[in-house]
Each structure stands twice: as structure tokens, then as C-alpha cells.
Amino acid sequence: MVDDALRQPLKRVGIMGGTLVAAGLVVGGFFALGGHRGPEQGARLAADTFLTRLAAGNIGGAYDQLCNETRERVEREDFVAGIGGRPAVTSYKIDGVVATGSADATVSAALVDPTGAITPYELRVTDDRGTWRVCGNPLDAG
């Protein structure tokens, strides 16, 4: 009798533990497989971060969103001076994202300056060693 009394709670703990492990595997698998961003999603997020920093006046932070290849060609000071010499971006709207490969995309956006003028802008975005970043020449408006 005593053994049966102990077995029931242990059996319930075992079932509960097994259920939790199975649920953890399902949730973990969902995030592991769903965590990989396709070109459109990764590019949109990278462009959004870059443009948000520009709109906030955080030009140095926007520079940090550039891919390594671009940062090797464009010095921080040149980027800050180049962007600083243009009308400020007060807001923006991402109009579209087109994948140009499995690790590249073009993001089209409309930039709004303090006067309300809207300038179309294209950004080349690439998966740079596992992180989506703005690449190419971000000082050129598309």
C-alpha cells in the first residue's frame, strides 16, 4: 500500500515533466526555425532601424547599422558630414522590400524632411555575417 501511495505522485510528476519537456521542444523548435529571417523581413528590420536612427538625429547610430564592407569604404566622419549636409529626416515610410537574393534586398522608402518634402530613397540591405545591415553607398539617394 505504501508503495502504491508513493508511485501515484511520482507517476504524475513524471508525466508532468515529460509534458513540459515536449512543450519546450515544440516552442524551441518554433523559435529556432521561425527565428531565421528571410530577406524581406531581415531587410525591412535593418532599414527600419537605420532610418529610425536618422530620423532621431542619431547619425552615428545609423553609421553603426552599415555593413562591414561599407564601413571599410566610408569613414564615420565622412558619413556624418555627408548626411549632416542634407536636409534632416523627420520621418519616413518604407514603401517596399524586394529580395534580390537569399542574403540581399532592396528597400524603397519615402523620407520626409522638416519642410514636409518627400524624397524617394533606396537602400541595399544585406545579411552581413548573420546580421542584416545597410550596404552599398547610403549617401546616394536612389
Helices and strands as residue ranges (DSSP letters): H 2-34, H 39-55, H 59-64, H 68-73, H 76-84, E 91-99, E 104-112, E 118-128, E 131-135
